[in-house]
C-alpha cells in the first residue's frame, strides 16, 4: 500500500491530500529516509512525521484491506513508537 493511502486509511492524518502535501514537503520519513507518496510500505516499517513541535513515529502493524478503518481499530494497524 502507498504511504499516503496508509496514513489516511489508519487515521494518522484526516485526508489523503494532507498526507500527499506532507510527503511533498519532505516531513514524512519511512525507515529514516525521506519518502515520496508512491512509496510502498510493508509490515514492520517505521513511518516518522516531523511536526513543528517534534517528530512522531509509527510502526506499521497491519496493512488495511479497505480504504478506511474504524477509529476504534486503529491500534490493530498502527503503534506509536518513541522517536529516536
TAJOKA-V938333 format. One line per field, one symbol per residue. ss: DSSP state (a for helix, b for strand, c for the rest). psi: psi as a letter, one per 30 degrees, with the letter a starting at -180 (. if undefined). Layout:
ss = ???
psi = ???
//
This chain:
ss = cbaaaaaaaccccccaaaaaaaaaaccbbbccbbcccccbcccccbbbbbbccbbbbbbbccccccccccaaaaaaabbbbccc
psi = kkeeeeeeegheleleeeeeeeeefggkkjhfkkllffkkllkfljkkkjleglkkkkkjelkkflellkffgefffkkklkk.
//
